[in-house]
Each structure stands twice: as structure tokens, then as C-alpha cells.
Amino acid sequence: MGILKQRKNKKFSYSPRYFDDKGEGNPYKIESKFDRYRKTVGESPGGLVSRFKSAWSELKDDSDRDANRRIVYIALILVLIFLFIIDFDLSIFFGN
């Protein structure tokens, strides 16, 4: 029974059937599709301040104004729909 002895885990030697490694690396590695475009992913672990500075610089360099405007427009439309649903008096936003 082995009351004091723990069981060992079973080991399997799994190799994928249709995987053809042509120098592309590990097939089991899970990475985001954006990892190769970001500067902050492969960095050496540093302090919190250095990580924040690198993320902030990446945000400044790669900002997309069209995407930001689109998000603001969508948020405004959703807020106006919400105000319309709760019967808020929208006349305060418009002049007489």
C-alpha cells in the first residue's frame, strides 16, 4: 500500500503525429500572436519601475489614433443609448 511512500508520476513520451519541426522551435510553447511585435515581452526581469517605463515607451511609440478615436466614439454611443434607455432628459446637452 505504501502509507509513507508517495507514488511516482507516470511519464509518457508523446510526439505529435503531424508535426514537422523545421527549425520553428517548440510546438508546445504557447505565445500570443502579438508577442513578436512587442518590445516588453522578451525583456530580462527587472524592477517594476523599469517594466513600467518600457511599457509606457511602447505605448507612446505605437499609439494608433484611429483606434483610439473609434473606441471613444463607441463609448459615447453606448453612453447615449444607456441614457435613452433610462429616460434621462437629454435636452440639457442641447441648446434651446
Buried (B, 14 or more C-beta within 10 A) or exposed (E): EEEEEEEEEEEEEEEEEEEEEEEEEEEEEEEEEEEEEBEBEEEEEEEEEEEEEBBEEBEEEEEEEEEEEEEEEEEEEEEEEEEEEEEEEEEEEEEE
